[in-house]
Amino acid sequence: SRDEAQKPRQLVEDMALKPGTVVADIGTGSGYMLPYLSSAVGPKGRVPAQDVFDDFLSAALRKAEREKLPNVSLLNGRFPDPPLPGARGCAGRRAARRLVALRAPRPARGFRSS
């Protein structure tokens, strides 16, 4: 299964997120990680999630509604600088941007440090 292969619970545990934290899900896709991130940061935390594809955002929105994740907000992103209003100092912002950079066609281009 996808959970066995990708180990989302272990990933979130390794991130050491605390209740009340803001953690960005950049390139959220269909929102696979949203329930795990949402649960980790709790009701006082926030999970701004973005993707550049409308169909992925629609799927992520359906998942957030179906799983009742009120601390998740969805944003239409842009490459290379995803819009994350109020996310300065956000846990995972740098790590997520590095992850996006590693998956980008030309990782060194267009990224600036946060």
Secondary structure, DSSP 4 states (H G I P E B T S, - for coil): -HHHHH-HHHHHHHHT--TT-BB-EET-TTTTTHHHHHHHH-TTSBEEEEES-HHHHHHHHHHHHHTT-TTEEEEE--SSS---TT-TT-BTHHHHHHHHHHHSSSTTSS----
